[in-house]
Each structure stands twice: as structure tokens, then as C-alpha cells.
Amino acid sequence: MSRLWDINVLFNHWDRFIEGFGNTIWISLMALVGSLVLGTIAAIMRISPIRMLNIVGTAYVEFIRNIPLLIVVFFFYLGLPSLGIPLGGFISGTLGLTVYTSSFIAEAIRAGIQAVPAGQSEAARSSGLSYLQNMRHIVLPQAIKIVLPAIGNQLINLVKNSSILSVVAGLDLMYYADLINSDTFLPITVYIIVSLFYLVLTVPLSFAVHYLERRFARSS
């Protein structure tokens, strides 16, 4: 039993656990901001009256969200270096996570935009606002509020999906867990501890998402 569980692993390798935990938080925050920007742009393109933008936005979303995350990460980690653009595991993994998550956020935001009453857009256009001004000032603020719980769920998925960076030496929590396991040969101990670190991030986020869902349901 002593070879299955040893709490001393946590204390003996505390610095590596904490470094991986901090990097996971940083990766998640960067990927969230990037995916929100890309996702919003893709969502606007998908409903754009300009046919070419609509086609490009739809192709981007449908292609990215229907392929494995690992392929997207490998595109940045292995594909770009073959074209003379070398990227480290941390950067390539974060970029891959950003692009992949943005396709799901784009679908959520598109649904939110379509949930905004069409009469508001018509009123904005009759007031002289351009398409982009209408989106920026009238539609998007309401759409983001509608889909905020869905975006929160994507953030939780993003945190969990960040473990894929361990495959490309992305210095995340799972990467250091693999190193610690190779030193201690105590996989049950190591991965239970890592699971608890992930729960520290995801459980509060889950409660926050449920709170937002209940609050918006009451306001509706």
C-alpha cells in the first residue's frame, strides 16, 4: 500500500506542482482572452451579410471544432517549424488551445446574437448605425450577457483541455505531473494530487457558472 500512496510526494515536489499550477492558470487566461476575440470575430463573420465573410467564418468554425484538439496543437508545434516558424511547447500549445476553443465560443456567441430581437438591429440601422457599429453598441453587449453561462462552461473545458500541453512539453500541470511520476513511480499519488489541483480551478468556476445561469434565468 505504501507504494500506491505517499503524501510526501506533494511536499517533496511542491515547487514543481506549484509551477505547473501557475502555468496552467496563465495558459488558461491567455487562451480565454484569445479565444473570446477570435470567437467573436468568427461569430460576426458567420452572420455577416457579406457572403465571402460568411463562408470563411463558417468554414473556420466547422473545420476547427470537428477535428481533435491534438491536431490543432501539433499544427503549431510541428507544422509551423517545418515552415521555418519555430515555436516552443508553451506558445504552440497555448495557440492551439486558443484556436480550438474559439470555434466553440463562436457558436455560443452566434446563438446569442441570433437571440437578440431583430427589431433592435433594424432600429439601429434606421438610426444611421453601420453593421459594425450596430454589432458593437447594440447586439454584442446583449448577446454576451445571454451566452455568458455558456462561455463559462467553455472556460471550464478550456482549463481541463490545457492538459494537452503536456504532450508538447508545455510546462503545464500535467507536464510536471508526468515528470514527478517518472521520478517517484507513484502514479496514483501523483495524479490524484494533480486532480485536486484541477478541482481547485474548476469547482469554483462551476459554481460561478451555475450562479450566472440562475441569475439570468430570474432576470429573464
Number of C-alpha atoms within 10 A of each C-alpha: 5 7 11 11 14 14 11 10 17 17 9 11 15 12 12 19 25 16 15 22 22 15 18 25 18 14 25 23 17 16 26 24 13 19 25 22 15 18 27 22 15 27 26 21 22 24 17 16 11 10 12 12 16 18 14 13 22 19 13 18 23 13 11 18 17 10 11 10 18 17 15 21 26 17 16 22 23 18 16 14 13 11 8 8 11 14 16 15 22 18 17 24 32 27 23 24 28 28 24 28 27 30 26 22 28 28 21 23 27 23 16 22 23 12 14 17 11 11 9 13 17 12 13 18 14 10 10 10 16 12 14 12 14 19 18 11 12 17 22 20 14 16 20 19 15 22 22 18 21 19 21 19 18 18 23 19 14 22 21 16 16 24 18 20 26 20 17 20 16 25 24 30 26 26 20 24 22 17 14 21 16 12 9 15 14 17 17 14 20 27 16 12 17 20 13 11 16 20 14 12 16 19 12 12 17 17 11 14 20 15 13 17 18 12 11 15 10 8 7 7
